[in-house]
């Protein structure tokens, strides 16, 4: 009995680590939900169905491959060579590094935007605070990192779900006007939107997350007790994250006239309930940003140095500081839109390769 409880504790921690990685500044602030799903109107529901299938598959594949190929995953980006070959593996290593670093900058920008919107402070204050916290935790190493992320992920997801339910209930009578308001906002460029149709938008969303976290999640899969447990963890993590996205989507659809055009829509809704709830969500958003930024900075630095070494700690500070400068200069919503869309298309190609490889492995 105790062994079974311990086994499920590992499964849930791994699933939580996956959810926490996906819940970054884009999701926690609501900006991701607006750009990828709400901007599509009701067709956004089809995009969310796409990510439900996509994340469940990606989580399952990365965790099981991480468990089955432990001896081949000596470096973070070795996962690309397992799915492709030496040539394309190196290309994806380069794409991944650039995307990961720039997305870390997006996270830092998100922290600055959150603090600015809530407290009317300069962007660099929130960005600098996040940089300091992330750099400190990354120096702790991967094992502690996974434990921290696994505990924060479900809490942030639950908070986002509760806010989405609140917004849907309070503003549900505005749903009939939502489609027209959204189309007008898109035409007037009052909100950013992802490229392509609803299907491409959904695949792009899964794709950019894949580029960012393939290395980290495959390494996390090594901690499972069996292939079956790794499969359960990946499917649960991807599935529950998609459910959280759907509930948040419904909330922002209903409340679009109130929150849709803000840099941090989540804070508008939270303060709408009560100022103290606004304070609470500032903490939740910063935690969401923190969980993703930690993973991204770790991935950026671990390519060049081994955990815990002096070189590793120096690089953590240098790379983190460069990201801080970028995130303090470029606006949050524009930086998110550019980086996520470009990385997403590389991710879509990798998803196709992963599906092909899984079919090949099953035949053997």
LOLORO-166675 format. One record per residue (C-alpha): residue number from 1; residue in three letters; x, y, z. Coordinates in pm, 1 decimal, padded with zeros to 6 digits. Layout:
{miti NUM,'Ala',{X,Y,Z}};
...
***
This chain:
{miti 1,'Unk',{00000.0,00000.0,00000.0}};
{miti 2,'Unk',{00273.8,00243.3,00100.2}};
{miti 3,'Unk',{00472.6,00155.3,-00212.3}};
{miti 4,'Unk',{00167.6,00224.0,-00430.7}};
{miti 5,'Unk',{00115.5,00563.1,-00263.5}};
{miti 6,'Unk',{00483.3,00645.9,-00317.9}};
{miti 7,'Unk',{00451.8,00545.6,-00683.3}};
{miti 8,'Unk',{00152.3,00774.0,-00736.0}};
{miti 9,'Unk',{00333.9,01053.0,-00555.9}};
{miti 10,'Unk',{00610.2,01033.2,-00820.1}};
{miti 11,'Unk',{00352.7,01020.6,-01102.2}};
{miti 12,'Unk',{00167.0,01326.4,-00973.1}};
{miti 13,'Unk',{00490.5,01518.8,-00907.0}};
{miti 14,'Unk',{00607.9,01454.0,-01264.2}};
{miti 15,'Unk',{00268.6,01554.0,-01408.0}};
{miti 16,'Unk',{00275.2,01865.0,-01189.3}};
{miti 17,'Unk',{00624.2,01953.2,-01311.8}};
{miti 18,'Unk',{00498.4,01932.9,-01670.5}};
{miti 19,'Unk',{00197.8,02154.6,-01592.8}};
{miti 20,'Unk',{00416.0,02404.3,-01408.0}};
{miti 21,'Unk',{00655.7,02426.7,-01703.3}};
{miti 22,'Unk',{00366.3,02504.2,-01938.1}};
{miti 23,'Unk',{00212.5,02763.0,-01704.6}};
{miti 24,'Unk',{00441.6,03055.9,-01771.6}};
{miti 25,'Unk',{00383.2,03428.3,-01796.8}};
{miti 26,'Unk',{00166.1,03382.0,-02107.2}};
{miti 27,'Unk',{-00084.5,03147.8,-01942.3}};
{miti 28,'Unk',{-00073.3,03295.2,-01592.2}};
{miti 29,'Unk',{-00133.1,03651.1,-01719.0}};
{miti 30,'Unk',{-00398.7,03540.2,-01968.8}};
{miti 31,'Unk',{-00208.8,03686.7,-02265.9}};
{miti 32,'Unk',{-00146.7,03342.0,-02419.7}};
{miti 33,'Unk',{-00515.2,03251.7,-02393.1}};
{miti 34,'Unk',{-00616.5,03577.4,-02561.3}};
{miti 35,'Unk',{-00370.1,03547.3,-02851.7}};
{miti 36,'Unk',{-00407.6,03177.3,-02930.8}};
{miti 37,'Unk',{-00770.2,03098.8,-02848.9}};
{miti 38,'Unk',{-00993.6,03395.5,-02764.8}};
{miti 39,'Unk',{-00878.3,03583.5,-03077.7}};
{miti 40,'Unk',{-01032.5,03296.7,-03281.2}};
{miti 41,'Unk',{-01375.7,03351.3,-03130.4}};
{miti 42,'Unk',{-01573.3,03029.7,-03085.6}};
{miti 43,'Unk',{-01338.4,02847.2,-03321.9}};
{miti 44,'Unk',{-01097.1,02866.7,-03029.5}};
{miti 45,'Unk',{-01274.6,02561.6,-02884.4}};
{miti 46,'Unk',{-01140.6,02356.8,-03177.2}};
{miti 47,'Unk',{-00791.3,02492.4,-03111.4}};
{miti 48,'Unk',{-00821.9,02376.8,-02749.4}};
{miti 49,'Unk',{-00934.8,02030.1,-02860.7}};
{miti 50,'Unk',{-00621.2,02024.5,-03077.2}};
{miti 51,'Unk',{-00394.3,02108.7,-02783.8}};
{miti 52,'Unk',{-00568.2,01849.8,-02563.1}};
{miti 53,'Unk',{-00472.2,01576.2,-02808.1}};
{miti 54,'Unk',{-00132.8,01733.6,-02879.8}};
{miti 55,'Unk',{-00018.0,01784.5,-02520.5}};
{miti 56,'Unk',{-00138.3,01441.3,-02411.9}};
{miti 57,'Unk',{00065.4,01282.7,-02691.3}};
{miti 58,'Unk',{00372.8,01502.0,-02638.6}};
{miti 59,'Unk',{00373.3,01439.6,-02263.2}};
{miti 60,'Unk',{00332.4,01064.9,-02312.9}};
{miti 61,'Unk',{00604.5,01048.4,-02578.6}};
{miti 62,'Unk',{00867.2,01261.9,-02401.3}};
{miti 63,'Unk',{00826.8,01093.6,-02062.9}};
{miti 64,'Unk',{00835.9,00739.5,-02203.4}};
{miti 65,'Unk',{01131.1,00814.1,-02432.3}};
{miti 66,'Unk',{01309.0,00975.7,-02138.7}};
{miti 67,'Unk',{01255.3,00661.3,-01932.5}};
{miti 68,'Unk',{01338.2,00410.8,-02210.3}};
{miti 69,'Unk',{01649.7,00592.0,-02338.6}};
{miti 70,'Unk',{01811.4,00699.9,-02012.1}};
{miti 71,'Unk',{02158.7,00593.5,-02125.4}};
{miti 72,'Unk',{02126.6,00807.8,-02441.4}};
{miti 73,'Unk',{02013.1,01126.4,-02265.2}};
{miti 74,'Unk',{02344.2,01248.4,-02129.3}};
{miti 75,'Unk',{02269.6,01609.9,-02230.0}};
{miti 76,'Unk',{01946.7,01808.7,-02224.4}};
{miti 77,'Unk',{01917.8,01833.8,-02604.1}};
{miti 78,'Unk',{02004.6,01469.9,-02678.2}};
{miti 79,'Unk',{01629.8,01413.0,-02712.1}};
{miti 80,'Unk',{01638.2,01573.9,-03058.9}};
{miti 81,'Unk',{01895.4,01321.2,-03181.5}};
{miti 82,'Unk',{01680.0,01032.3,-03056.9}};
{miti 83,'Unk',{01379.6,01151.5,-03257.7}};
{miti 84,'Unk',{01569.1,01269.6,-03568.1}};
{miti 85,'Unk',{01933.2,01218.7,-03672.6}};
{miti 86,'Unk',{02269.7,01387.3,-03619.0}};
{miti 87,'Unk',{02214.7,01663.3,-03877.5}};
{miti 88,'Unk',{01859.6,01763.5,-03787.3}};
{miti 89,'Unk',{01935.5,01705.6,-03421.4}};
{miti 90,'Unk',{02198.1,01980.1,-03431.1}};
{miti 91,'Unk',{01960.3,02214.7,-03614.3}};
{miti 92,'Unk',{01696.1,02163.7,-03347.5}};
{miti 93,'Unk',{01953.5,02212.2,-03073.8}};
{miti 94,'Unk',{02027.2,02557.8,-03216.2}};
{miti 95,'Unk',{01660.6,02646.4,-03266.5}};
{miti 96,'Unk',{01578.4,02523.4,-02917.4}};
{miti 97,'Unk',{01853.0,02725.4,-02752.4}};
{miti 98,'Unk',{01749.3,03049.7,-02925.4}};
{miti 99,'Unk',{01378.9,02992.1,-02853.8}};
{miti 100,'Unk',{01442.0,02896.1,-02491.9}};
{miti 101,'Unk',{01658.0,03200.2,-02425.1}};
{miti 102,'Unk',{01415.8,03443.1,-02593.1}};
{miti 103,'Unk',{01120.0,03289.9,-02410.1}};
{miti 104,'Unk',{01303.5,03334.0,-02081.9}};
{miti 105,'Unk',{01314.8,03702.0,-02183.3}};
{miti 106,'Unk',{00936.6,03687.3,-02240.8}};
{miti 107,'Unk',{00891.4,03554.4,-01886.5}};
{miti 108,'Unk',{01100.1,03838.0,-01744.8}};
{miti 109,'Unk',{00895.4,04089.0,-01948.6}};
{miti 110,'Unk',{00575.4,03930.7,-01814.1}};
{miti 111,'Unk',{00691.0,03982.9,-01456.9}};
{miti 112,'Unk',{00762.7,04348.2,-01531.0}};
{miti 113,'Unk',{00422.0,04397.7,-01699.5}};
{miti 114,'Unk',{00241.2,04237.7,-01404.8}};
{miti 115,'Unk',{00405.1,04458.9,-01143.5}};
{miti 116,'Unk',{00358.9,04767.5,-01362.1}};
{miti 117,'Unk',{-00014.0,04706.1,-01418.9}};
{miti 118,'Unk',{-00091.5,04628.4,-01053.9}};
{miti 119,'Unk',{00131.4,04878.4,-00874.7}};
{miti 120,'Unk',{00215.8,05139.0,-01145.0}};
{miti 121,'Unk',{00587.6,05073.4,-01094.5}};
{miti 122,'Unk',{00850.9,05077.6,-01372.9}};
{miti 123,'Unk',{00877.9,04753.3,-01571.4}};
{miti 124,'Unk',{01239.2,04696.7,-01470.1}};
{miti 125,'Unk',{01146.6,04653.7,-01101.3}};
{miti 126,'Unk',{00930.5,04344.3,-01155.8}};
{miti 127,'Unk',{01169.9,04211.3,-01417.2}};
{miti 128,'Unk',{01473.7,04252.5,-01191.2}};
{miti 129,'Unk',{01299.9,04083.1,-00898.3}};
{miti 130,'Unk',{01210.3,03782.9,-01113.5}};
{miti 131,'Unk',{01563.5,03758.4,-01253.8}};
{miti 132,'Unk',{01711.1,03747.1,-00902.4}};
{miti 133,'Unk',{01473.2,03472.5,-00780.9}};
{miti 134,'Unk',{01510.2,03257.9,-01093.2}};
{miti 135,'Unk',{01890.7,03278.9,-01101.9}};
{miti 136,'Unk',{01908.5,03174.0,-00736.5}};
{miti 137,'Unk',{01684.6,02868.4,-00780.0}};
{miti 138,'Unk',{01854.8,02752.7,-01101.2}};
{miti 139,'Unk',{02179.3,02729.3,-00907.8}};
{miti 140,'Unk',{02014.8,02467.6,-00681.1}};
{miti 141,'Unk',{02016.1,02205.7,-00960.1}};
{miti 142,'Unk',{01760.1,01990.0,-01143.4}};
{miti 143,'Unk',{01642.2,01753.5,-00867.0}};
{miti 144,'Unk',{01536.1,02030.7,-00633.6}};
{miti 145,'Unk',{01400.9,02218.8,-00933.7}};
{miti 146,'Unk',{01161.2,01935.2,-01022.4}};
{miti 147,'Unk',{01039.5,01909.9,-00662.5}};
{miti 148,'Unk',{00965.8,02283.4,-00646.5}};
{miti 149,'Unk',{00787.6,02290.2,-00983.4}};
{miti 150,'Unk',{00581.9,01980.2,-00907.9}};
{miti 151,'Unk',{00428.8,02145.5,-00602.4}};
{miti 152,'Unk',{00357.7,02485.2,-00761.7}};
{miti 153,'Unk',{00204.0,02365.4,-01090.0}};
{miti 154,'Unk',{-00132.0,02228.6,-00967.4}};
{miti 155,'Unk',{-00181.9,02525.4,-00729.8}};
{miti 156,'Unk',{-00144.0,02778.7,-01011.0}};
{miti 157,'Unk',{-00369.3,02575.5,-01242.7}};
{miti 158,'Unk',{-00642.5,02556.6,-00975.5}};
{miti 159,'Unk',{-00622.0,02933.8,-00914.8}};
{miti 160,'Unk',{-00655.7,03001.8,-01289.6}};
{miti 161,'Unk',{-00951.0,02761.8,-01316.0}};
{miti 162,'Unk',{-01132.6,02929.4,-01025.1}};
{miti 163,'Unk',{-01086.0,03272.5,-01184.4}};
{miti 164,'Unk',{-01209.7,03140.2,-01519.7}};
{miti 165,'Unk',{-01522.8,02997.2,-01356.6}};
{miti 166,'Unk',{-01585.6,03327.4,-01176.8}};
{miti 167,'Unk',{-01552.3,03530.3,-01498.5}};
{miti 168,'Unk',{-01782.3,03293.0,-01688.7}};
{miti 169,'Unk',{-02054.5,03308.9,-01421.7}};
{miti 170,'Unk',{-02040.5,03687.3,-01370.4}};
{miti 171,'Unk',{-02015.4,03786.2,-01738.5}};
{miti 172,'Unk',{-02196.8,03499.0,-01912.3}};
{miti 173,'Unk',{-02472.2,03736.7,-02031.2}};
{miti 174,'Unk',{-02210.4,03914.9,-02247.0}};
{miti 175,'Unk',{-02119.1,03600.6,-02441.3}};
{miti 176,'Unk',{-02351.8,03678.9,-02736.9}};
{miti 177,'Unk',{-02156.1,04000.2,-02805.2}};
{miti 178,'Unk',{-01811.9,03843.3,-02755.1}};
{miti 179,'Unk',{-01755.2,03725.9,-03114.0}};
{miti 180,'Unk',{-01822.3,04070.4,-03265.0}};
{miti 181,'Unk',{-01607.9,04249.1,-03004.9}};
{miti 182,'Unk',{-01318.7,04009.9,-03063.9}};
{miti 183,'Unk',{-01331.9,04046.9,-03443.7}};
{miti 184,'Unk',{-01333.2,04426.1,-03407.9}};
{miti 185,'Unk',{-01035.8,04416.1,-03168.4}};
{miti 186,'Unk',{-00839.6,04191.6,-03406.8}};
{miti 187,'Unk',{-00914.3,04415.3,-03707.4}};
{miti 188,'Unk',{-00811.9,04727.6,-03514.0}};
{miti 189,'Unk',{-00496.6,04549.9,-03389.6}};
{miti 190,'Unk',{-00600.5,04612.4,-03030.3}};
{miti 191,'Unk',{-00503.1,04255.8,-02943.0}};
{miti 192,'Unk',{-00226.7,04031.2,-03076.1}};
{miti 193,'Unk',{-00322.3,03706.1,-03249.5}};
{miti 194,'Unk',{-00132.2,03392.0,-03346.8}};
{miti 195,'Unk',{-00082.0,03313.3,-03715.6}};
{miti 196,'Unk',{-00284.0,03069.7,-03927.3}};
{miti 197,'Unk',{-00631.2,02921.3,-03875.0}};
{miti 198,'Unk',{-00769.9,02749.8,-03562.3}};
{miti 199,'Unk',{-00587.6,02422.2,-03638.4}};
{miti 200,'Unk',{-00250.3,02586.8,-03703.0}};
{miti 201,'Unk',{-00301.9,02802.8,-03395.0}};
{miti 202,'Unk',{-00356.1,02494.8,-03176.0}};
{miti 203,'Unk',{-00063.6,02304.8,-03327.0}};
{miti 204,'Unk',{00156.7,02613.3,-03299.0}};
{miti 205,'Unk',{00073.1,02639.0,-02929.0}};
{miti 206,'Unk',{00177.0,02278.3,-02868.3}};
{miti 207,'Unk',{00476.3,02320.5,-03099.5}};
{miti 208,'Unk',{00640.8,02613.7,-02927.5}};
{miti 209,'Unk',{00599.1,02447.6,-02587.6}};
{miti 210,'Unk',{00759.2,02134.4,-02732.4}};
{miti 211,'Unk',{01061.2,02330.7,-02855.6}};
{miti 212,'Unk',{01097.3,02492.1,-02514.9}};
{miti 213,'Unk',{01053.8,02191.2,-02288.7}};
{miti 214,'Unk',{01142.7,01874.7,-02484.3}};
{miti 215,'Unk',{01483.0,01852.2,-02317.0}};
{miti 216,'Unk',{01358.4,01921.7,-01965.6}};
{miti 217,'Unk',{01058.0,01687.2,-01985.5}};
{miti 218,'Unk',{01259.3,01398.6,-02130.7}};
{miti 219,'Unk',{01504.0,01437.4,-01841.5}};
{miti 220,'Unk',{01211.9,01440.3,-01597.6}};
{miti 221,'Unk',{01084.6,01115.3,-01751.6}};
{miti 222,'Unk',{01399.0,00942.5,-01625.8}};
{miti 223,'Unk',{01268.7,00976.9,-01269.7}};
{miti 224,'Unk',{00968.1,00748.3,-01330.6}};
{miti 225,'Unk',{00958.7,00401.3,-01177.3}};
{miti 226,'Unk',{00841.5,00230.9,-01495.5}};
{miti 227,'Unk',{00754.7,00295.7,-01859.0}};
{miti 228,'Unk',{00384.8,00274.5,-01768.8}};
{miti 229,'Unk',{00420.7,00532.7,-01492.1}};
{miti 230,'Unk',{00600.8,00773.2,-01725.6}};
{miti 231,'Unk',{00318.2,00735.3,-01979.8}};
{miti 232,'Unk',{00054.7,00807.9,-01713.5}};
{miti 233,'Unk',{00244.9,01116.3,-01590.6}};
{miti 234,'Unk',{00281.3,01264.9,-01938.3}};
{miti 235,'Unk',{-00081.2,01205.8,-02033.3}};
{miti 236,'Unk',{-00211.5,01347.7,-01704.3}};
{miti 237,'Unk',{00010.8,01656.0,-01721.2}};
{miti 238,'Unk',{-00085.1,01740.0,-02079.5}};
{miti 239,'Unk',{-00452.7,01657.6,-02033.2}};
{miti 240,'Unk',{-00512.0,01858.6,-01717.5}};
{miti 241,'Unk',{-00323.5,02159.1,-01852.8}};
{miti 242,'Unk',{-00553.7,02160.4,-02156.9}};
{miti 243,'Unk',{-00859.0,02154.1,-01929.1}};
{miti 244,'Unk',{-00720.9,02455.7,-01740.8}};
{miti 245,'Unk',{-00677.1,02635.8,-02075.6}};
{miti 246,'Unk',{-01039.3,02560.4,-02174.4}};
{miti 247,'Unk',{-01186.7,02695.7,-01851.1}};
{miti 248,'Unk',{-00971.0,03010.0,-01872.9}};
{miti 249,'Unk',{-01078.8,03051.5,-02236.2}};
{miti 250,'Unk',{-01448.3,03046.6,-02141.0}};
{miti 251,'Unk',{-01383.9,03305.1,-01870.6}};
{miti 252,'Unk',{-01201.5,03542.2,-02105.0}};
{miti 253,'Unk',{-01461.9,03496.1,-02379.9}};
{miti 254,'Unk',{-01736.3,03602.5,-02139.5}};
{miti 255,'Unk',{-01537.5,03892.5,-01992.4}};
{miti 256,'Unk',{-01364.2,04010.3,-02311.5}};
{miti 257,'Unk',{-01525.7,04355.2,-02299.8}};
{miti 258,'Unk',{-01371.8,04406.8,-01955.1}};
{miti 259,'Unk',{-01034.8,04228.9,-01967.5}};
{miti 260,'Unk',{-00951.3,04129.4,-02325.2}};
{miti 261,'Unk',{-00738.3,04428.2,-02426.9}};
{miti 262,'Unk',{-00520.1,04448.3,-02114.3}};
{miti 263,'Unk',{-00155.2,04335.7,-02107.4}};
{miti 264,'Unk',{-00239.9,04120.1,-01804.5}};
{miti 265,'Unk',{-00610.0,04023.6,-01841.3}};
{miti 266,'Unk',{-00601.7,03794.2,-01537.5}};
{miti 267,'Unk',{-00529.2,04086.3,-01304.8}};
{miti 268,'Unk',{-00828.3,04282.3,-01436.1}};
{miti 269,'Unk',{-01061.3,03997.2,-01338.3}};
{miti 270,'Unk',{-00892.4,03935.3,-01004.3}};
{miti 271,'Unk',{-00920.1,04301.2,-00901.5}};
{miti 272,'Unk',{-01279.3,04297.2,-01022.6}};
{miti 273,'Unk',{-01356.4,04050.1,-00742.4}};
{miti 274,'Unk',{-01167.9,04236.7,-00468.6}};
{miti 275,'Unk',{-00835.2,04422.9,-00436.4}};
{miti 276,'Unk',{-00708.1,04150.3,-00201.9}};
{miti 277,'Unk',{-00782.1,03891.1,-00470.5}};
{miti 278,'Unk',{-00580.9,04108.4,-00707.9}};
{miti 279,'Unk',{-00287.7,04089.7,-00468.0}};
{miti 280,'Unk',{-00328.9,03713.5,-00444.1}};
{miti 281,'Unk',{-00321.7,03677.3,-00822.0}};
{miti 282,'Unk',{-00013.2,03893.9,-00850.2}};
{miti 283,'Unk',{00154.2,03627.4,-00636.9}};
{miti 284,'Unk',{00001.9,03346.1,-00845.7}};
{miti 285,'Unk',{00107.3,03507.6,-01174.5}};
{miti 286,'Unk',{00458.6,03567.9,-01048.9}};
{miti 287,'Unk',{00473.5,03202.3,-00937.8}};
{miti 288,'Unk',{00355.6,03092.1,-01282.6}};
{miti 289,'Unk',{00622.1,03304.0,-01447.3}};
{miti 290,'Unk',{00878.9,03177.8,-01199.3}};
{miti 291,'Unk',{00810.0,02808.2,-01268.7}};
{miti 292,'Unk',{00861.1,02846.7,-01643.2}};
{miti 293,'Unk',{01151.4,03091.8,-01624.5}};
{miti 294,'Unk',{01344.4,02855.8,-01395.8}};
{miti 295,'Unk',{01311.1,02571.3,-01646.8}};
{miti 296,'Unk',{01408.5,02795.9,-01938.5}};
{miti 297,'Unk',{01715.9,02943.4,-01772.3}};
{miti 298,'Unk',{01827.4,02598.2,-01657.3}};
{miti 299,'Unk',{01792.5,02467.5,-02014.2}};
{miti 300,'Unk',{01988.2,02762.9,-02155.5}};
{miti 301,'Unk',{02279.8,02720.8,-01916.2}};
{miti 302,'Unk',{02294.0,02339.3,-01894.7}};
{miti 303,'Unk',{02385.7,02320.9,-02264.7}};
{miti 304,'Unk',{02724.3,02474.8,-02181.8}};
{miti 305,'Unk',{02797.1,02367.5,-01823.9}};
{miti 306,'Unk',{02731.2,02087.9,-01575.9}};
{miti 307,'Unk',{02497.2,02151.0,-01280.8}};
{miti 308,'Unk',{02662.7,02288.2,-00968.9}};
{miti 309,'Unk',{02997.9,02385.5,-01120.5}};
{miti 310,'Unk',{03147.3,02733.9,-01091.9}};
{miti 311,'Unk',{03114.9,02779.3,-01470.8}};
{miti 312,'Unk',{02745.8,02683.9,-01444.5}};
{miti 313,'Unk',{02679.2,02949.8,-01179.5}};
{miti 314,'Unk',{02864.9,03224.2,-01367.3}};
{miti 315,'Unk',{02679.8,03144.9,-01691.6}};
{miti 316,'Unk',{02349.3,03146.3,-01502.8}};
{miti 317,'Unk',{02412.2,03505.7,-01398.0}};
{miti 318,'Unk',{02536.1,03621.0,-01741.6}};
{miti 319,'Unk',{02259.2,03457.5,-01949.0}};
{miti 320,'Unk',{01995.4,03561.8,-01696.6}};
{miti 321,'Unk',{02113.9,03923.1,-01703.5}};
{miti 322,'Unk',{02103.5,03943.6,-02084.7}};
{miti 323,'Unk',{01745.9,03812.6,-02076.6}};
{miti 324,'Unk',{01661.3,04074.1,-01814.6}};
{miti 325,'Unk',{01782.0,04353.1,-02045.1}};
{miti 326,'Unk',{01574.6,04226.1,-02340.8}};
{miti 327,'Unk',{01265.6,04168.1,-02126.1}};
{miti 328,'Unk',{01286.5,04519.4,-01983.2}};
{miti 329,'Unk',{01313.8,04688.4,-02324.4}};
{miti 330,'Unk',{01059.9,04505.8,-02549.9}};
{miti 331,'Unk',{00688.2,04507.8,-02456.3}};
{miti 332,'Unk',{00550.7,04183.2,-02315.3}};
{miti 333,'Unk',{00265.1,04116.7,-02561.5}};
{miti 334,'Unk',{00475.7,04192.1,-02873.6}};
{miti 335,'Unk',{00770.4,03983.1,-02755.7}};
{miti 336,'Unk',{00540.3,03690.2,-02675.2}};
{miti 337,'Unk',{00368.2,03708.5,-03014.1}};
{miti 338,'Unk',{00688.4,03706.6,-03220.2}};
{miti 339,'Unk',{00888.6,03447.3,-03027.2}};
{miti 340,'Unk',{00604.6,03199.0,-02970.9}};
{miti 341,'Unk',{00480.6,03199.1,-03331.1}};
{miti 342,'Unk',{00821.3,03143.3,-03490.9}};
{miti 343,'Unk',{00921.4,02870.6,-03244.0}};
{miti 344,'Unk',{00581.4,02706.4,-03288.3}};
{miti 345,'Unk',{00634.3,02625.3,-03655.4}};
{miti 346,'Unk',{00959.9,02443.9,-03580.2}};
{miti 347,'Unk',{00768.6,02257.8,-03310.8}};
{miti 348,'Unk',{00495.2,02148.8,-03552.2}};
{miti 349,'Unk',{00757.8,01982.9,-03773.0}};
{miti 350,'Unk',{00901.3,01804.6,-03468.4}};
{miti 351,'Unk',{00555.5,01678.2,-03364.5}};
{miti 352,'Unk',{00520.0,01514.8,-03706.3}};
{miti 353,'Unk',{00858.4,01343.4,-03659.5}};
{miti 354,'Unk',{00760.2,01226.8,-03308.8}};
{miti 355,'Unk',{00439.1,01067.3,-03437.4}};
{miti 356,'Unk',{00631.9,00889.1,-03712.3}};
{miti 357,'Unk',{00895.9,00763.9,-03466.5}};
{miti 358,'Unk',{00635.3,00637.8,-03218.1}};
{miti 359,'Unk',{00470.4,00438.7,-03496.9}};
{miti 360,'Unk',{00810.0,00298.8,-03597.9}};
{miti 361,'Unk',{00898.0,00196.4,-03240.1}};
{miti 362,'Unk',{00562.9,00023.1,-03192.2}};
{miti 363,'Unk',{00622.4,-00189.2,-03501.8}};
{miti 364,'Unk',{00948.7,-00325.8,-03357.2}};
***
